[in-house]
Amino acid sequence: MNHNIMLPAPYRILGVTKETKAEYTFRVACDVETRHGQFFQLSIPKVGEAPISVSARGEGYLEFTIRKVGRLTDGVFGLAAGDTLFMRGPYGTSWPLDEFRHKDLALIAGGTGLAPLRSTLRHFADHPGEVRSLHLIAGFKDLDSVLFAEDLARFREAFHTIATLDGAAAPGFEAGMVTAHIHKIPFASFEDYNVAVVGPPVMMRFVAQELEDLGVPDEKIWVSFERKMSCAVGKCGHCKIDETYVCLEGPVFNYTKARGLLD
Amino acid sequence: MGYRMSLPGLDRVMAALGETYDIYAPTASDRGEAPQIRYGRVESARQIELGGQSADSPKSVVFPPLQTMFRFEGGRFEESAADGRGRILFARPCDVNGILRLDRIFLENGGRREYFYDRLRQKLKIFLIECLEGFEGCFCASVGANQADCYDVALRLGGGDVLAAVKNPDFEPFFRACEPCDFTPGSLRGNAKTVRLPAFDDGDLPGIHALPLWGEAAENCVGCGSCNAVCISCSCFDTTDVLYDEKGLSGERRRAWAGCMQEDFALVAGGGNVRKDAADRMRFKVLHKVHGFHRRFGAGHMCVGCGRCDARCPEDISFSGTVDKLAEALKNES
């Protein structure tokens, strides 16, 4: 009989970081090779499995940032260092780092959309010569929703960073949605560049519209889709859009493909 | 090799088969409110009910509605035990083609075979029921699913003597006592009902999404998912963990059929839903059944034209009628 592609394996939790009231980052002992932007199916105690993107990776570990949504996911937030987390992966496509290298790069994230971009941001912060410039726009609902505060401080030093809050401005944060700040990215001065966008579907649609208005061609835009997935291996059907399976052909898509993906 | 036998002769064949196999066929059921034909275990030819279409599809034989995948305890996940017996399925061409659609998803999509489907599928033997006339409401010929070559044995039932075409040599010994004859199953030429299939390119999709017919079709949809449940080619599922203890450290992971017409089908944990209303879900289902699947696999439409979804809908919403209206709308546009 073939290998069971739905069988999860146990991994030890090395530590838990409370990012916000609703978001926790779990560091898991894992030396499985991953590419930036890929995801795992995590077994959430008392719930089942959910697709969670790798929010950071390091020597012998991976990190996953999980959002507490309702009563159901509470179980996972009771886990601590030393506990076991079951998961399987990695799955899906990744950010095209080879395409990003030696060009200008703009990364636009809404809320937890920063998580799937975080390992890429860390990579370029560690290897500053690999991109010509990096512009980051990270949008959050409010100050209490700000994720990865330490990383953000580092990104502010390493990159052209705009952090913004949906409501009123605060020290270090502009006011307004990410779309209100995209025009500040100096696309006209770039020779060649890419833009990566992650956030809720509505946010990504408006960002893509704004980018188009600014004359950014579709082929320079990359997005990552979040969809419900029970299997992540092309069987359960939840993430399908027409003939495309987000778990198999995504979650990272070039916008030439993504713009035609109508749920 | 072809064989002729009386109904008692088929009974003797089935009795011998029953020693090795569980046999599933459409049979009279009193499980519903009124007597109806459903798929179930049978032991004799008399139990096979051919006077109408079964209310359910036979997909549960390879893809049970609820299935324990793993049991977990003490930090270990273990696969559920497999039922060791082989299964014989008596099925008409539409349903046989439907199982081939399930194979595409579970055994081919993503380049990897899905273990729990695979282990049931490998034990499945198909006894094709020749179907020359169909039933009210079915439209297999419109979607090219009126013929099925993928069978172990094909049978002509329901008209006096039984004729059998044995394709899989493993089954020859069971029929050796029968009178040899020439028999090749025929196929239905055309159903009473025909459905026009829409022809379009991906570029037409935004316009298709905007058509009013989705809202009109789904106006009364209650999101029960009955259409998905009875569909032979609907393969979607949810997984959930059922717990034996409060801490959630021991329990089982189950999967259950899921339907794209149910409101929460595309709902993500954060509460976002990419298909918020029944019109969106109807459009999604129709386009998957007569466009997306074929686009991906190039092996015919996912819909095999059994018409059970139309028969089962509590609100009389017509899938086939919606496909037909889409074809009409696109014809008008071009």
Contacts between the chains, C-beta under 8 A, distances in Angstrom:
chain1	res1	chain2	res2	distance
A	1	B	115	6.9
A	1	B	118	7.2
A	1	B	119	6.3
A	2	B	112	7.7
A	2	B	113	4.9
A	2	B	115	6.4
A	2	B	118	6.4
A	3	B	115	7.6
A	4	B	79	6.2
A	4	B	115	4.0
A	5	B	112	5.2
A	5	B	113	7.7
A	5	B	114	6.6
A	5	B	115	6.5
A	6	B	69	6.1
A	6	B	70	7.8
A	6	B	114	7.2
A	6	B	115	6.4
A	6	B	116	7.3
A	6	B	239	8.0
A	7	B	70	7.1
A	7	B	77	6.0
A	7	B	79	7.1
A	7	B	115	7.8
A	8	B	77	5.7
A	10	B	75	5.5
A	10	B	76	7.6
A	43	B	241	7.5
A	43	B	253	8.0
A	45	B	241	7.8
A	45	B	247	7.8
A	45	B	248	4.1
A	45	B	249	7.7
A	46	B	241	6.7
A	46	B	243	6.2
A	46	B	248	4.4
A	47	B	240	7.5
A	47	B	241	6.4
A	48	B	238	7.9
A	48	B	239	5.1
A	48	B	240	4.7
A	48	B	241	4.8
A	48	B	253	6.7
A	49	B	239	5.9
A	49	B	253	7.9
A	50	B	269	5.9
A	67	B	269	7.1
A	67	B	270	6.2
A	69	B	269	4.7
A	69	B	270	5.3
A	69	B	271	6.7
A	70	B	269	7.9
A	72	B	269	7.8
A	73	B	269	6.7
A	75	B	248	5.6
A	84	B	75	5.3
A	86	B	72	7.6
A	86	B	77	6.5
A	112	B	270	7.8
A	200	B	270	7.8
A	200	B	272	6.0
A	201	B	272	6.5
A	201	B	274	6.1
A	226	B	268	6.0
A	226	B	270	7.9
A	226	B	272	7.7
A	227	B	266	7.1
A	227	B	268	6.7
A	227	B	274	7.2
A	228	B	265	7.6
A	228	B	266	5.7
A	228	B	267	6.3
A	228	B	268	5.1
A	228	B	269	7.9
A	230	B	237	6.3
A	230	B	238	5.3
A	230	B	239	4.7
A	230	B	255	7.4
A	230	B	258	7.5
A	231	B	114	7.8
A	231	B	237	7.8
A	231	B	239	7.3
A	233	B	110	5.1
A	233	B	112	6.0
A	233	B	114	7.3
A	234	B	105	7.5
A	234	B	109	4.1
A	234	B	110	3.1
A	234	B	112	7.8
A	235	B	105	6.2
A	235	B	106	6.0
A	235	B	109	6.7
A	235	B	110	7.2
A	235	B	114	4.9
A	235	B	117	7.9
A	235	B	235	7.4
A	235	B	237	7.6
A	236	B	236	6.0
A	236	B	237	5.2
A	236	B	238	7.3
A	236	B	239	7.4
A	236	B	258	7.3
A	237	B	105	7.5
A	237	B	235	6.2
A	237	B	236	3.3
A	237	B	237	7.4
A	237	B	258	7.2
A	237	B	260	7.2
A	238	B	236	6.7
A	238	B	238	7.9
A	238	B	258	7.2
A	238	B	265	6.6
A	238	B	266	6.5
A	240	B	288	7.0
A	240	B	292	7.3
A	242	B	202	7.5
A	242	B	205	7.2
A	242	B	287	6.5
A	242	B	288	7.4
A	242	B	291	7.1
A	242	B	292	4.3
A	242	B	295	6.8
A	243	B	291	7.9
A	243	B	292	4.4
A	243	B	293	7.2
A	243	B	295	4.0
A	243	B	296	3.8
A	245	B	109	7.1
A	245	B	110	7.1
A	247	B	110	7.7
A	248	B	109	7.5
A	248	B	110	5.0
A	260	B	202	6.0
A	260	B	205	7.0
A	262	B	205	5.9
A	262	B	206	6.8
A	262	B	209	5.7
A	263	B	266	6.9
A	263	B	274	3.7
A	263	B	275	5.7
A	263	B	280	7.5
A	263	B	284	7.3
